[in-house]
Amino acid sequence: MIGQSLDKALTGAGMAVDWVTRGEDGLDALRSGSYAVLLLDLGLPDIDGIELLRRLRVNDNIPVVVITARDGIPTRISGLDFGADDFVVKPFDFDELHARIRAVVRRHQGQSASTITAGELTLDLANHSVSYRGLSETLPAKEFALLRALAERPGAILSRGQLEDRLYDWGNEVESNAVDVLIHYVRRKFDKDIIRNVRGVGWLVPGSKS
């Protein structure tokens, strides 16, 4: 029930969520995909969560937020020693969890503030607001997620497939023009130059004023 609720809430917040219920499946997913953060429940049916964390840290530096009903100090010490970035104890408030996710991702990316700036574009991660050339808008989750994916790598061209991976989870059937539609909506609210197209390759946001 918690997994289902988190899946729905995080997706509603604009994240692409892949959810598995077994530790081995989680390790397989991490080997085959690229993720911004891992939410790890310690009470897994096949592997103890602390053991999974130990195995994960051998060759993966993904930020990890542990979700647990075990609120004892020894568990927290073990988790932190084996590489957890933060702990959330059940029951928890989703808004607090969301804030902790933003915080560990910022630290992992070397950011101190809850904003991303790329040239004339500024994104506020806490409230999904975007500022560009004197205009400010609070965007729907998917539009904001699209801009965030591009703004995190200013000047870099992201392909359709790369953007779809950031925007949609395993269970989504993605329309062939889904990315194009989101880009159209964002440009309509600001300006066509907010997202640049490189024909046949993908899209980018400039890294400096141009």
C-alpha positions as CSV (number, residue, x, y, z in Angstrom):
1,M,0.0,0.0,0.0
2,I,2.8,2.4,0.8
3,G,4.5,1.5,-2.5
4,Q,1.4,2.2,-4.5
5,S,0.8,5.5,-2.7
6,L,4.4,6.6,-3.2
7,D,4.3,5.6,-6.9
8,K,1.1,7.7,-7.4
9,A,2.3,10.7,-5.5
10,L,5.8,10.8,-7.0
11,T,4.4,10.4,-10.5
12,G,2.0,13.2,-9.8
13,A,5.0,15.4,-8.8
14,G,6.5,14.9,-12.2
15,M,8.9,12.1,-11.6
16,A,9.3,8.9,-13.7
17,V,9.0,6.1,-11.1
18,D,10.1,2.5,-11.5
19,W,8.8,0.4,-8.6
20,V,9.9,-3.1,-7.6
21,T,9.1,-5.1,-4.5
22,R,12.2,-7.4,-4.3
23,G,15.8,-6.5,-3.7
24,E,17.2,-8.5,-6.6
25,D,14.8,-6.9,-9.0
26,G,15.9,-3.5,-7.7
27,L,19.6,-4.3,-8.3
28,D,18.8,-5.5,-11.8
29,A,16.9,-2.3,-12.5
30,L,19.9,-0.2,-11.3
31,R,22.3,-2.1,-13.5
32,S,20.2,-1.6,-16.6
33,G,19.0,2.0,-16.1
34,S,20.0,5.5,-15.0
35,Y,18.2,6.9,-11.9
36,A,18.4,10.2,-10.0
37,V,17.6,8.7,-6.6
38,L,16.7,5.3,-4.9
39,L,14.0,5.0,-2.2
40,L,14.9,1.9,-0.3
41,D,12.6,0.1,2.1
42,L,14.6,-2.0,4.6
43,G,11.9,-4.7,4.9
44,L,12.4,-6.5,1.6
45,P,11.2,-10.1,1.2
46,D,14.4,-11.5,-0.3
47,I,17.4,-9.3,0.8
48,D,17.8,-7.3,4.0
49,G,17.8,-3.6,3.0
50,I,21.1,-3.0,4.8
51,E,22.7,-5.9,2.8
52,L,21.3,-4.5,-0.4
53,L,22.8,-1.1,0.4
54,R,26.2,-2.7,1.1
55,R,26.1,-4.5,-2.2
56,L,24.9,-1.4,-4.1
57,R,27.7,0.8,-2.8
58,V,30.4,-1.5,-4.2
59,N,30.1,0.2,-7.6
60,D,27.1,2.7,-7.6
61,N,27.0,6.2,-6.1
62,I,23.3,6.8,-6.6
63,P,21.7,8.9,-3.7
64,V,19.7,6.6,-1.4
65,V,16.8,7.6,0.9
66,V,16.0,4.8,3.3
67,I,12.4,4.3,4.2
68,T,12.0,2.2,7.3
69,A,9.9,1.3,10.3
70,R,13.1,0.5,12.2
71,D,13.7,3.7,14.0
72,G,16.4,2.5,16.3
73,I,19.8,4.2,16.5
74,P,21.8,1.0,15.5
75,T,19.8,0.7,12.3
76,R,20.5,4.3,11.3
77,I,24.1,4.0,12.1
78,S,24.4,0.8,10.0
79,G,22.6,2.4,7.1
80,L,24.7,5.6,7.2
81,D,27.9,3.5,7.5
82,F,26.9,1.5,4.4
83,G,26.1,4.6,2.3
84,A,22.5,5.8,3.0
85,D,22.1,9.6,2.3
86,D,19.0,10.1,4.5
87,F,16.4,8.2,6.5
88,V,12.6,8.6,6.7
89,V,10.8,6.7,9.4
90,K,7.3,5.3,8.8
91,P,4.7,6.8,9.0
92,F,5.9,9.8,7.1
93,D,4.6,12.9,5.4
94,F,4.9,12.9,1.6
95,D,5.8,16.6,1.5
96,E,8.7,16.0,3.8
97,L,9.9,12.9,1.9
98,H,9.7,15.0,-1.4
99,A,11.8,17.7,0.2
100,R,14.4,15.1,1.4
101,I,14.5,13.7,-2.1
102,R,15.2,17.1,-3.6
103,A,17.9,17.7,-0.9
104,V,19.9,14.5,-1.5
105,V,19.7,15.0,-5.3
106,R,21.0,18.5,-4.9
107,R,23.9,17.4,-2.7
108,H,24.7,14.6,-5.2
109,Q,24.8,17.2,-8.0
110,G,26.8,19.7,-6.0
111,Q,24.0,22.2,-5.7
112,S,23.3,24.2,-2.5
113,A,20.1,26.0,-3.5
114,S,16.7,24.6,-4.5
115,T,17.1,26.2,-8.0
116,I,18.6,25.3,-11.3
117,T,19.9,28.1,-13.6
118,A,20.8,27.6,-17.2
119,G,21.5,30.9,-19.1
120,E,18.3,33.0,-18.9
121,L,16.3,30.1,-17.5
122,T,15.7,29.5,-13.7
123,L,13.8,26.6,-12.2
124,D,12.6,26.5,-8.6
125,L,12.5,22.8,-7.6
126,A,10.3,23.4,-4.6
127,N,7.3,25.0,-6.3
128,H,7.8,24.1,-10.0
129,S,8.0,27.7,-11.0
130,V,10.1,28.7,-14.1
131,S,11.5,32.2,-14.9
132,Y,12.6,33.1,-18.4
133,R,13.3,36.5,-19.9
134,G,11.1,38.3,-17.4
135,L,8.2,35.8,-17.4
136,S,7.4,33.5,-14.6
137,E,5.0,30.5,-14.6
138,T,4.2,27.6,-12.4
139,L,4.3,24.6,-14.7
140,P,2.4,21.2,-14.7
141,A,4.5,18.3,-13.5
142,K,5.5,16.9,-16.9
143,E,6.4,20.2,-18.5
144,F,8.5,21.1,-15.5
145,A,10.2,17.7,-15.6
146,L,11.0,18.2,-19.2
147,L,12.7,21.6,-18.6
148,R,14.5,20.2,-15.6
149,A,16.0,17.4,-17.6
150,L,17.3,19.8,-20.1
151,A,18.4,22.5,-17.6
152,E,20.4,20.0,-15.6
153,R,22.7,19.6,-18.7
154,P,22.7,23.1,-20.3
155,G,24.1,23.1,-23.8
156,A,23.9,19.3,-24.1
157,I,21.6,17.8,-26.7
158,L,19.1,15.2,-25.2
159,S,17.5,12.8,-27.6
160,R,13.8,11.9,-27.7
161,G,14.6,8.6,-26.0
162,Q,16.6,10.2,-23.2
163,L,13.8,12.6,-22.5
164,E,11.2,9.9,-22.5
165,D,13.3,7.9,-20.0
166,R,13.3,10.9,-17.7
167,L,9.6,11.6,-18.1
168,Y,7.8,8.2,-18.2
169,D,8.1,5.0,-16.1
170,W,8.0,1.4,-17.2
171,G,4.2,1.2,-17.1
172,N,3.6,4.1,-19.5
173,E,2.8,3.6,-23.1
174,V,4.4,6.7,-24.6
175,E,2.8,8.4,-27.6
176,S,5.3,9.1,-30.4
177,N,4.8,12.8,-30.2
178,A,4.5,13.1,-26.4
179,V,7.8,15.0,-26.1
180,D,6.9,17.3,-29.0
181,V,3.6,18.2,-27.3
182,L,5.3,19.1,-24.0
183,I,7.9,21.3,-25.8
184,H,5.1,23.0,-27.7
185,Y,3.2,23.8,-24.4
186,V,6.4,25.2,-22.8
187,R,7.3,27.3,-25.8
188,R,3.8,28.7,-26.0
189,K,4.1,29.9,-22.4
190,F,7.5,31.6,-22.8
191,D,9.2,31.8,-26.2
192,K,10.4,29.3,-28.8
193,D,14.0,30.0,-27.9
194,I,13.5,28.5,-24.4
195,I,14.1,25.1,-25.9
196,R,16.3,24.7,-29.0
197,N,15.9,21.9,-31.5
198,V,18.8,20.3,-33.3
199,R,17.2,18.7,-36.2
200,G,17.4,14.9,-36.3
201,V,19.3,14.8,-33.0
202,G,17.2,16.3,-30.1
203,W,16.7,19.3,-27.9
204,L,18.7,21.6,-25.6
205,V,18.5,24.7,-23.5
206,P,21.4,27.1,-23.9
207,G,24.0,27.2,-21.2
208,S,24.6,31.0,-21.5
209,K,22.7,34.0,-22.7
210,S,22.4,33.9,-26.5
